[in-house]
Amino acid sequence: MKATYGLVKPGNYLALVNSFGVIEIARAEGSAADGLGSERGAPVVVIDRQ
């Protein structure tokens, strides 16, 4: 999990808690939905690998 988009390289994916308090799956300078072949609002499973 990253705190901001600026902490990842362009094209890389990240997960963060957005200003609404919701986990957001994103892609820096791109579309996570397009890259993952999903749609906005699609269910995801989050696994903590730390």
PDB file of N, H, CA, C and O in Angstrom:
ATOM      1  N   MET A   1       0.853  -1.160   0.000  1.00  0.00           N
ATOM      2  CA  MET A   1       0.000   0.000   0.000  1.00  0.00           C
ATOM      3  C   MET A   1       0.903   1.228   0.000  1.00  0.00           C
ATOM      4  O   MET A   1       1.881   1.284   0.746  1.00  0.00           O
ATOM      5  N   LYS A   2       0.580   2.197  -0.824  1.00  0.00           N
ATOM      6  H   LYS A   2      -0.215   2.151  -1.430  1.00  0.00           H
ATOM      7  CA  LYS A   2       1.331   3.443  -0.922  1.00  0.00           C
ATOM      8  C   LYS A   2       0.449   4.597  -0.457  1.00  0.00           C
ATOM      9  O   LYS A   2      -0.778   4.512  -0.510  1.00  0.00           O
ATOM     10  N   ALA A   3       1.077   5.665  -0.005  1.00  0.00           N
ATOM     11  H   ALA A   3       2.074   5.734   0.038  1.00  0.00           H
ATOM     12  CA  ALA A   3       0.324   6.818   0.492  1.00  0.00           C
ATOM     13  C   ALA A   3      -0.125   7.753  -0.630  1.00  0.00           C
ATOM     14  O   ALA A   3      -1.181   8.378  -0.524  1.00  0.00           O
ATOM     15  N   THR A   4       0.664   7.857  -1.705  1.00  0.00           N
ATOM     16  H   THR A   4       1.521   7.350  -1.791  1.00  0.00           H
ATOM     17  CA  THR A   4       0.328   8.770  -2.800  1.00  0.00           C
ATOM     18  C   THR A   4       0.756   8.186  -4.143  1.00  0.00           C
ATOM     19  O   THR A   4       1.591   7.284  -4.206  1.00  0.00           O
ATOM     20  N   TYR A   5       0.175   8.712  -5.202  1.00  0.00           N
ATOM     21  H   TYR A   5      -0.504   9.444  -5.150  1.00  0.00           H
ATOM     22  CA  TYR A   5       0.541   8.300  -6.559  1.00  0.00           C
ATOM     23  C   TYR A   5       2.010   8.593  -6.850  1.00  0.00           C
ATOM     24  O   TYR A   5       2.658   7.850  -7.588  1.00  0.00           O
ATOM     25  N   GLY A   6       2.530   9.661  -6.281  1.00  0.00           N
ATOM     26  H   GLY A   6       2.004  10.265  -5.682  1.00  0.00           H
ATOM     27  CA  GLY A   6       3.900  10.076  -6.548  1.00  0.00           C
ATOM     28  C   GLY A   6       4.962   9.115  -6.048  1.00  0.00           C
ATOM     29  O   GLY A   6       6.139   9.279  -6.369  1.00  0.00           O
ATOM     30  N   LEU A   7       4.571   8.111  -5.265  1.00  0.00           N
ATOM     31  H   LEU A   7       3.615   7.978  -5.004  1.00  0.00           H
ATOM     32  CA  LEU A   7       5.537   7.157  -4.728  1.00  0.00           C
ATOM     33  C   LEU A   7       5.774   5.948  -5.632  1.00  0.00           C
ATOM     34  O   LEU A   7       6.563   5.064  -5.295  1.00  0.00           O
ATOM     35  N   VAL A   8       5.095   5.907  -6.778  1.00  0.00           N
ATOM     36  H   VAL A   8       4.454   6.625  -7.052  1.00  0.00           H
ATOM     37  CA  VAL A   8       5.289   4.789  -7.703  1.00  0.00           C
ATOM     38  C   VAL A   8       5.692   5.305  -9.080  1.00  0.00           C
ATOM     39  O   VAL A   8       5.392   6.443  -9.441  1.00  0.00           O
ATOM     40  N   LYS A   9       6.367   4.464  -9.833  1.00  0.00           N
ATOM     41  H   LYS A   9       6.610   3.540  -9.540  1.00  0.00           H
ATOM     42  CA  LYS A   9       6.795   4.828 -11.187  1.00  0.00           C
ATOM     43  C   LYS A   9       5.609   4.780 -12.139  1.00  0.00           C
ATOM     44  O   LYS A   9       4.680   4.001 -11.929  1.00  0.00           O
ATOM     45  N   PRO A  10       5.628   5.607 -13.188  1.00  0.00           N
ATOM     46  CA  PRO A  10       4.545   5.594 -14.168  1.00  0.00           C
ATOM     47  C   PRO A  10       4.285   4.174 -14.692  1.00  0.00           C
ATOM     48  O   PRO A  10       5.211   3.447 -15.052  1.00  0.00           O
ATOM     49  N   GLY A  11       3.010   3.807 -14.722  1.00  0.00           N
ATOM     50  H   GLY A  11       2.258   4.398 -14.430  1.00  0.00           H
ATOM     51  CA  GLY A  11       2.611   2.493 -15.211  1.00  0.00           C
ATOM     52  C   GLY A  11       2.477   1.448 -14.112  1.00  0.00           C
ATOM     53  O   GLY A  11       1.838   0.418 -14.325  1.00  0.00           O
ATOM     54  N   ASN A  12       3.068   1.688 -12.936  1.00  0.00           N
ATOM     55  H   ASN A  12       3.587   2.525 -12.763  1.00  0.00           H
ATOM     56  CA  ASN A  12       2.965   0.729 -11.831  1.00  0.00           C
ATOM     57  C   ASN A  12       1.638   0.894 -11.109  1.00  0.00           C
ATOM     58  O   ASN A  12       1.035   1.967 -11.116  1.00  0.00           O
ATOM     59  N   TYR A  13       1.198  -0.185 -10.489  1.00  0.00           N
ATOM     60  H   TYR A  13       1.688  -1.057 -10.483  1.00  0.00           H
ATOM     61  CA  TYR A  13      -0.058  -0.199  -9.746  1.00  0.00           C
ATOM     62  C   TYR A  13       0.193   0.136  -8.285  1.00  0.00           C
ATOM     63  O   TYR A  13       1.292  -0.060  -7.766  1.00  0.00           O
ATOM     64  N   LEU A  14      -0.840   0.643  -7.635  1.00  0.00           N
ATOM     65  H   LEU A  14      -1.733   0.802  -8.056  1.00  0.00           H
ATOM     66  CA  LEU A  14      -0.767   0.914  -6.214  1.00  0.00           C
ATOM     67  C   LEU A  14      -2.149   0.788  -5.602  1.00  0.00           C
ATOM     68  O   LEU A  14      -3.164   0.855  -6.294  1.00  0.00           O
ATOM     69  N   ALA A  15      -2.165   0.607  -4.312  1.00  0.00           N
ATOM     70  H   ALA A  15      -1.340   0.553  -3.750  1.00  0.00           H
ATOM     71  CA  ALA A  15      -3.411   0.630  -3.545  1.00  0.00           C
ATOM     72  C   ALA A  15      -3.240   1.706  -2.490  1.00  0.00           C
ATOM     73  O   ALA A  15      -2.178   1.828  -1.880  1.00  0.00           O
ATOM     74  N   LEU A  16      -4.283   2.479  -2.278  1.00  0.00           N
ATOM     75  H   LEU A  16      -5.146   2.380  -2.773  1.00  0.00           H
ATOM     76  CA  LEU A  16      -4.232   3.518  -1.255  1.00  0.00           C
ATOM     77  C   LEU A  16      -5.628   3.736  -0.709  1.00  0.00           C
ATOM     78  O   LEU A  16      -6.617   3.344  -1.328  1.00  0.00           O
ATOM     79  N   VAL A  17      -5.702   4.361   0.451  1.00  0.00           N
ATOM     80  H   VAL A  17      -4.898   4.679   0.954  1.00  0.00           H
ATOM     81  CA  VAL A  17      -6.990   4.750   1.007  1.00  0.00           C
ATOM     82  C   VAL A  17      -7.242   6.176   0.537  1.00  0.00           C
ATOM     83  O   VAL A  17      -6.481   7.089   0.857  1.00  0.00           O
ATOM     84  N   ASN A  18      -8.320   6.359  -0.228  1.00  0.00           N
ATOM     85  H   ASN A  18      -8.938   5.617  -0.488  1.00  0.00           H
ATOM     86  CA  ASN A  18      -8.580   7.683  -0.813  1.00  0.00           C
ATOM     87  C   ASN A  18      -9.261   8.609   0.192  1.00  0.00           C
ATOM     88  O   ASN A  18      -9.469   8.237   1.347  1.00  0.00           O
ATOM     89  N   SER A  19      -9.601   9.799  -0.248  1.00  0.00           N
ATOM     90  H   SER A  19      -9.432  10.101  -1.186  1.00  0.00           H
ATOM     91  CA  SER A  19     -10.173  10.817   0.644  1.00  0.00           C
ATOM     92  C   SER A  19     -11.562  10.443   1.157  1.00  0.00           C
ATOM     93  O   SER A  19     -12.063  11.075   2.086  1.00  0.00           O
ATOM     94  N   PHE A  20     -12.193   9.421   0.564  1.00  0.00           N
ATOM     95  H   PHE A  20     -11.786   8.907  -0.191  1.00  0.00           H
ATOM     96  CA  PHE A  20     -13.488   8.931   1.037  1.00  0.00           C
ATOM     97  C   PHE A  20     -13.325   7.784   2.034  1.00  0.00           C
ATOM     98  O   PHE A  20     -14.315   7.255   2.538  1.00  0.00           O
ATOM     99  N   GLY A  21     -12.066   7.394   2.322  1.00  0.00           N
ATOM    100  H   GLY A  21     -11.262   7.823   1.913  1.00  0.00           H
ATOM    101  CA  GLY A  21     -11.809   6.290   3.248  1.00  0.00           C
ATOM    102  C   GLY A  21     -11.978   4.929   2.608  1.00  0.00           C
ATOM    103  O   GLY A  21     -12.159   3.935   3.311  1.00  0.00           O
ATOM    104  N   VAL A  22     -11.922   4.864   1.283  1.00  0.00           N
ATOM    105  H   VAL A  22     -11.775   5.672   0.712  1.00  0.00           H
ATOM    106  CA  VAL A  22     -12.118   3.628   0.530  1.00  0.00           C
ATOM    107  C   VAL A  22     -10.781   3.204  -0.088  1.00  0.00           C
ATOM    108  O   VAL A  22     -10.007   4.042  -0.549  1.00  0.00           O
ATOM    109  N   ILE A  23     -10.523   1.897  -0.090  1.00  0.00           N
ATOM    110  H   ILE A  23     -11.152   1.216   0.285  1.00  0.00           H
ATOM    111  CA  ILE A  23      -9.310   1.412  -0.745  1.00  0.00           C
ATOM    112  C   ILE A  23      -9.465   1.598  -2.246  1.00  0.00           C
ATOM    113  O   ILE A  23     -10.461   1.184  -2.840  1.00  0.00           O
ATOM    114  N   GLU A  24      -8.475   2.220  -2.841  1.00  0.00           N
ATOM    115  H   GLU A  24      -7.666   2.557  -2.358  1.00  0.00           H
ATOM    116  CA  GLU A  24      -8.471   2.506  -4.277  1.00  0.00           C
ATOM    117  C   GLU A  24      -7.316   1.745  -4.923  1.00  0.00           C
ATOM    118  O   GLU A  24      -6.175   1.826  -4.467  1.00  0.00           O
ATOM    119  N   ILE A  25      -7.617   1.015  -5.976  1.00  0.00           N
ATOM    120  H   ILE A  25      -8.544   0.949  -6.347  1.00  0.00           H
ATOM    121  CA  ILE A  25      -6.594   0.360  -6.784  1.00  0.00           C
ATOM    122  C   ILE A  25      -6.353   1.281  -7.964  1.00  0.00           C
ATOM    123  O   ILE A  25      -7.290   1.612  -8.690  1.00  0.00           O
ATOM    124  N   ALA A  26      -5.117   1.698  -8.164  1.00  0.00           N
ATOM    125  H   ALA A  26      -4.356   1.429  -7.574  1.00  0.00           H
ATOM    126  CA  ALA A  26      -4.818   2.701  -9.187  1.00  0.00           C
ATOM    127  C   ALA A  26      -3.569   2.311  -9.965  1.00  0.00           C
ATOM    128  O   ALA A  26      -2.830   1.402  -9.587  1.00  0.00           O
ATOM    129  N   ARG A  27      -3.364   3.017 -11.045  1.00  0.00           N
ATOM    130  H   ARG A  27      -3.964   3.756 -11.352  1.00  0.00           H
ATOM    131  CA  ARG A  27      -2.165   2.846 -11.868  1.00  0.00           C
ATOM    132  C   ARG A  27      -1.614   4.237 -12.148  1.00  0.00           C
ATOM    133  O   ARG A  27      -2.311   5.090 -12.697  1.00  0.00           O
ATOM    134  N   ALA A  28      -0.375   4.456 -11.773  1.00  0.00           N
ATOM    135  H   ALA A  28       0.191   3.763 -11.327  1.00  0.00           H
ATOM    136  CA  ALA A  28       0.230   5.773 -11.946  1.00  0.00           C
ATOM    137  C   ALA A  28       0.272   6.142 -13.426  1.00  0.00           C
ATOM    138  O   ALA A  28       0.802   5.401 -14.253  1.00  0.00           O
ATOM    139  N   GLU A  29      -0.292   7.286 -13.734  1.00  0.00           N
ATOM    140  H   GLU A  29      -0.723   7.888 -13.062  1.00  0.00           H
ATOM    141  CA  GLU A  29      -0.347   7.813 -15.097  1.00  0.00           C
ATOM    142  C   GLU A  29      -1.025   6.856 -16.081  1.00  0.00           C
ATOM    143  O   GLU A  29      -0.646   6.789 -17.250  1.00  0.00           O
ATOM    144  N   GLY A  30      -2.020   6.123 -15.603  1.00  0.00           N
ATOM    145  H   GLY A  30      -2.328   6.178 -14.653  1.00  0.00           H
ATOM    146  CA  GLY A  30      -2.743   5.194 -16.460  1.00  0.00           C
ATOM    147  C   GLY A  30      -4.035   4.747 -15.803  1.00  0.00           C
ATOM    148  O   GLY A  30      -4.425   5.272 -14.760  1.00  0.00           O
ATOM    149  N   SER A  31      -4.691   3.787 -16.409  1.00  0.00           N
ATOM    150  H   SER A  31      -4.374   3.361 -17.257  1.00  0.00           H
ATOM    151  CA  SER A  31      -5.951   3.261 -15.912  1.00  0.00           C
ATOM    152  C   SER A  31      -5.751   1.857 -15.358  1.00  0.00           C
ATOM    153  O   SER A  31      -5.374   0.946 -16.095  1.00  0.00           O
ATOM    154  N   ALA A  32      -5.999   1.677 -14.066  1.00  0.00           N
ATOM    155  H   ALA A  32      -6.305   2.418 -13.467  1.00  0.00           H
ATOM    156  CA  ALA A  32      -5.901   0.347 -13.467  1.00  0.00           C
ATOM    157  C   ALA A  32      -6.963  -0.570 -14.069  1.00  0.00           C
ATOM    158  O   ALA A  32      -6.694  -1.743 -14.328  1.00  0.00           O
ATOM    159  N   ALA A  33      -8.167  -0.045 -14.295  1.00  0.00           N
ATOM    160  H   ALA A  33      -8.386   0.908 -14.085  1.00  0.00           H
ATOM    161  CA  ALA A  33      -9.238  -0.861 -14.862  1.00  0.00           C
ATOM    162  C   ALA A  33      -8.848  -1.398 -16.234  1.00  0.00           C
ATOM    163  O   ALA A  33      -9.052  -2.579 -16.514  1.00  0.00           O
ATOM    164  N   ASP A  34      -8.294  -0.552 -17.089  1.00  0.00           N
ATOM    165  H   ASP A  34      -8.128   0.408 -16.862  1.00  0.00           H
ATOM    166  CA  ASP A  34      -7.876  -0.999 -18.419  1.00  0.00           C
ATOM    167  C   ASP A  34      -6.741  -2.017 -18.315  1.00  0.00           C
ATOM    168  O   ASP A  34      -6.764  -3.050 -18.984  1.00  0.00           O
ATOM    169  N   GLY A  35      -5.762  -1.725 -17.486  1.00  0.00           N
ATOM    170  H   GLY A  35      -5.743  -0.886 -16.942  1.00  0.00           H
ATOM    171  CA  GLY A  35      -4.604  -2.606 -17.352  1.00  0.00           C
ATOM    172  C   GLY A  35      -4.940  -3.962 -16.763  1.00  0.00           C
ATOM    173  O   GLY A  35      -4.299  -4.960 -17.091  1.00  0.00           O
ATOM    174  N   LEU A  36      -5.954  -4.006 -15.885  1.00  0.00           N
ATOM    175  H   LEU A  36      -6.475  -3.195 -15.619  1.00  0.00           H
ATOM    176  CA  LEU A  36      -6.341  -5.260 -15.236  1.00  0.00           C
ATOM    177  C   LEU A  36      -7.504  -5.951 -15.940  1.00  0.00           C
ATOM    178  O   LEU A  36      -7.910  -7.046 -15.553  1.00  0.00           O
ATOM    179  N   GLY A  37      -8.028  -5.312 -16.962  1.00  0.00           N
ATOM    180  H   GLY A  37      -7.698  -4.422 -17.277  1.00  0.00           H
ATOM    181  CA  GLY A  37      -9.150  -5.901 -17.691  1.00  0.00           C
ATOM    182  C   GLY A  37     -10.416  -5.956 -16.859  1.00  0.00           C
ATOM    183  O   GLY A  37     -11.176  -6.921 -16.948  1.00  0.00           O
ATOM    184  N   SER A  38     -10.653  -4.937 -16.052  1.00  0.00           N
ATOM    185  H   SER A  38     -10.036  -4.153 -15.979  1.00  0.00           H
ATOM    186  CA  SER A  38     -11.840  -4.901 -15.201  1.00  0.00           C
ATOM    187  C   SER A  38     -12.590  -3.593 -15.427  1.00  0.00           C
ATOM    188  O   SER A  38     -12.220  -2.789 -16.283  1.00  0.00           O
ATOM    189  N   GLU A  39     -13.644  -3.393 -14.651  1.00  0.00           N
ATOM    190  H   GLU A  39     -13.945  -4.046 -13.955  1.00  0.00           H
ATOM    191  CA  GLU A  39     -14.429  -2.176 -14.755  1.00  0.00           C
ATOM    192  C   GLU A  39     -14.444  -1.449 -13.417  1.00  0.00           C
ATOM    193  O   GLU A  39     -14.190  -2.048 -12.372  1.00  0.00           O
ATOM    194  N   ARG A  40     -14.737  -0.178 -13.458  1.00  0.00           N
ATOM    195  H   ARG A  40     -14.944   0.309 -14.307  1.00  0.00           H
ATOM    196  CA  ARG A  40     -14.861   0.596 -12.239  1.00  0.00           C
ATOM    197  C   ARG A  40     -15.896  -0.045 -11.325  1.00  0.00           C
ATOM    198  O   ARG A  40     -16.991  -0.393 -11.767  1.00  0.00           O
ATOM    199  N   GLY A  41     -15.549  -0.200 -10.055  1.00  0.00           N
ATOM    200  H   GLY A  41     -14.659   0.082  -9.696  1.00  0.00           H
ATOM    201  CA  GLY A  41     -16.472  -0.794  -9.088  1.00  0.00           C
ATOM    202  C   GLY A  41     -16.377  -2.304  -9.002  1.00  0.00           C
ATOM    203  O   GLY A  41     -17.098  -2.918  -8.216  1.00  0.00           O
ATOM    204  N   ALA A  42     -15.497  -2.924  -9.796  1.00  0.00           N
ATOM    205  H   ALA A  42     -14.911  -2.425 -10.434  1.00  0.00           H
ATOM    206  CA  ALA A  42     -15.364  -4.391  -9.765  1.00  0.00           C
ATOM    207  C   ALA A  42     -14.849  -4.833  -8.400  1.00  0.00           C
ATOM    208  O   ALA A  42     -14.017  -4.148  -7.805  1.00  0.00           O
ATOM    209  N   PRO A  43     -15.329  -5.963  -7.900  1.00  0.00           N
ATOM    210  CA  PRO A  43     -14.830  -6.455  -6.600  1.00  0.00           C
ATOM    211  C   PRO A  43     -13.378  -6.908  -6.712  1.00  0.00           C
ATOM    212  O   PRO A  43     -12.961  -7.427  -7.748  1.00  0.00           O
ATOM    213  N   VAL A  44     -12.625  -6.714  -5.658  1.00  0.00           N
ATOM    214  H   VAL A  44     -12.963  -6.293  -4.817  1.00  0.00           H
ATOM    215  CA  VAL A  44     -11.236  -7.155  -5.604  1.00  0.00           C
ATOM    216  C   VAL A  44     -10.979  -7.845  -4.274  1.00  0.00           C
ATOM    217  O   VAL A  44     -11.707  -7.641  -3.303  1.00  0.00           O
ATOM    218  N   VAL A  45      -9.945  -8.657  -4.242  1.00  0.00           N
ATOM    219  H   VAL A  45      -9.353  -8.823  -5.031  1.00  0.00           H
ATOM    220  CA  VAL A  45      -9.483  -9.292  -3.007  1.00  0.00           C
ATOM    221  C   VAL A  45      -8.127  -8.686  -2.693  1.00  0.00           C
ATOM    222  O   VAL A  45      -7.226  -8.686  -3.532  1.00  0.00           O
ATOM    223  N   VAL A  46      -7.988  -8.166  -1.471  1.00  0.00           N
ATOM    224  H   VAL A  46      -8.719  -8.166  -0.790  1.00  0.00           H
ATOM    225  CA  VAL A  46      -6.735  -7.551  -1.053  1.00  0.00           C
ATOM    226  C   VAL A  46      -6.044  -8.477  -0.067  1.00  0.00           C
ATOM    227  O   VAL A  46      -6.630  -8.881   0.937  1.00  0.00           O
ATOM    228  N   ILE A  47      -4.785  -8.810  -0.362  1.00  0.00           N
ATOM    229  H   ILE A  47      -4.308  -8.481  -1.177  1.00  0.00           H
ATOM    230  CA  ILE A  47      -4.003  -9.687   0.502  1.00  0.00           C
ATOM    231  C   ILE A  47      -2.796  -8.901   0.987  1.00  0.00           C
ATOM    232  O   ILE A  47      -2.030  -8.383   0.174  1.00  0.00           O
ATOM    233  N   ASP A  48      -2.616  -8.804   2.285  1.00  0.00           N
ATOM    234  H   ASP A  48      -3.239  -9.225   2.946  1.00  0.00           H
ATOM    235  CA  ASP A  48      -1.479  -8.105   2.873  1.00  0.00           C
ATOM    236  C   ASP A  48      -0.263  -9.026   2.813  1.00  0.00           C
ATOM    237  O   ASP A  48      -0.254 -10.077   3.455  1.00  0.00           O
ATOM    238  N   ARG A  49       0.755  -8.646   2.055  1.00  0.00           N
ATOM    239  H   ARG A  49       0.747  -7.792   1.534  1.00  0.00           H
ATOM    240  CA  ARG A  49       1.941  -9.482   1.890  1.00  0.00           C
ATOM    241  C   ARG A  49       3.108  -8.998   2.731  1.00  0.00           C
ATOM    242  O   ARG A  49       4.238  -9.425   2.495  1.00  0.00           O
ATOM    243  N   GLN A  50       2.884  -8.143   3.683  1.00  0.00           N
ATOM    244  H   GLN A  50       1.966  -7.797   3.875  1.00  0.00           H
ATOM    245  CA  GLN A  50       3.969  -7.614   4.493  1.00  0.00           C
ATOM    246  C   GLN A  50       4.438  -8.599   5.499  1.00  0.00           C
ATOM    247  O   GLN A  50       5.355  -8.308   6.268  1.00  0.00           O
TER     248      GLN A  50
END
